[in-house]
Amino acid sequence: MHSTCTHLTIHVSFFCSHLPAKEDEQCNAGSLAVCAGAIIGGAAPSASCCSNLRAQQGCFCQFARNPAYSGYINSANARKTLSSCRVTVPRC
């Protein structure tokens, strides 16, 4: 379990530390770090994760184009998380 938590922490740190320069002040991929357990590990998303996904919904395509975390945004777990939160999966 410790190894899994360490691995998850490293991914969350990487995800948060490689944020793009803001093209739009409202786009903040770092706010999606609260969803790391769901997006990376497949856990059920928390209410705060769903809230942040809704707030960043207009930014998903911008995030998906960034190679630093496009793998997270485009993953099957990310789509599952969006679906669980009743957030529309974007078509970019």
Secondary structure in CASP SS format (residue, H / E / C, confidence):
PFRMAT SS
TARGET T0000
AUTHOR 0000-0000-0000
METHOD secondary structure of the structure
MODEL  1
M C 1.00
H H 1.00
S H 1.00
T H 1.00
C H 1.00
T H 1.00
H H 1.00
L H 1.00
T H 1.00
I H 1.00
H H 1.00
V H 1.00
S H 1.00
F H 1.00
F H 1.00
C H 1.00
S H 1.00
H C 1.00
L C 1.00
P C 1.00
A C 1.00
K C 1.00
E C 1.00
D C 1.00
E C 1.00
Q C 1.00
C C 1.00
N C 1.00
A H 1.00
G H 1.00
S H 1.00
L H 1.00
A H 1.00
V H 1.00
C H 1.00
A H 1.00
G H 1.00
A H 1.00
I H 1.00
I H 1.00
G H 1.00
G C 1.00
A C 1.00
A C 1.00
P C 1.00
S C 1.00
A H 1.00
S H 1.00
C H 1.00
C H 1.00
S H 1.00
N H 1.00
L H 1.00
R H 1.00
A H 1.00
Q H 1.00
Q H 1.00
G H 1.00
C H 1.00
F H 1.00
C H 1.00
Q H 1.00
F H 1.00
A H 1.00
R H 1.00
N C 1.00
P C 1.00
A C 1.00
Y C 1.00
S H 1.00
G H 1.00
Y H 1.00
I H 1.00
N C 1.00
S C 1.00
A H 1.00
N H 1.00
A H 1.00
R H 1.00
K H 1.00
T H 1.00
L H 1.00
S H 1.00
S H 1.00
C C 1.00
R C 1.00
V C 1.00
T C 1.00
V C 1.00
P C 1.00
R C 1.00
C C 1.00
END
